[in-house]
Amino acid sequence: MDFDKDPTLQEWTREQPLSVLALDSADRAVLRIAETAIASNTWSDISCINIF
């Protein structure tokens, strides 16, 4: 899958800190999916998520 050509991922990347640009495109996609899941309370049964 070519993540670099996804326009929504490109838009999301522009709104992120420069450190996100250091990630490869697949890692940026995973980060975006995780952020979306957390924001939408998809993982509401998890009390704490340590990303870093």
C-alpha positions as CSV (number, residue, x, y, z in Angstrom):
1,M,0.0,0.0,0.0
2,D,1.4,3.4,-0.9
3,F,0.8,5.6,2.1
4,D,2.5,8.6,0.5
5,K,-0.3,9.1,-2.0
6,D,-3.2,9.2,0.5
7,P,-4.4,12.8,0.5
8,T,-5.9,12.6,4.0
9,L,-2.7,11.3,5.4
10,Q,-0.7,14.1,3.7
11,E,-3.1,16.7,5.2
12,W,-2.9,15.2,8.6
13,T,0.9,15.1,8.4
14,R,1.1,18.8,7.7
15,E,-0.7,19.5,11.0
16,Q,1.8,17.4,13.1
17,P,5.1,18.3,14.7
18,L,8.3,17.9,12.7
19,S,9.2,14.8,14.6
20,V,6.3,13.0,12.8
21,L,8.0,13.7,9.5
22,A,11.0,11.7,10.6
23,L,8.8,8.6,10.6
24,D,8.4,6.6,7.5
25,S,5.0,6.7,5.8
26,A,3.7,3.4,7.2
27,D,4.6,4.5,10.8
28,R,2.8,7.8,10.2
29,A,-0.3,5.9,9.0
30,V,-0.3,3.8,12.1
31,L,0.1,6.9,14.3
32,R,-2.8,8.5,12.6
33,I,-5.0,5.4,13.0
34,A,-4.1,5.2,16.7
35,E,-4.8,8.9,17.2
36,T,-8.2,8.6,15.5
37,A,-9.1,5.5,17.6
38,I,-8.2,7.3,20.8
39,A,-10.0,10.5,19.9
40,S,-13.2,8.6,19.0
41,N,-13.1,6.5,22.2
42,T,-12.7,3.3,20.3
43,W,-10.4,2.1,23.1
44,S,-12.5,3.4,25.9
45,D,-12.0,0.2,28.0
46,I,-8.2,0.9,28.1
47,S,-7.4,3.1,31.1
48,C,-4.0,4.2,30.0
49,I,-2.1,4.1,26.7
50,N,1.6,4.8,26.7
51,I,2.7,5.7,23.2
52,F,6.3,6.7,24.1
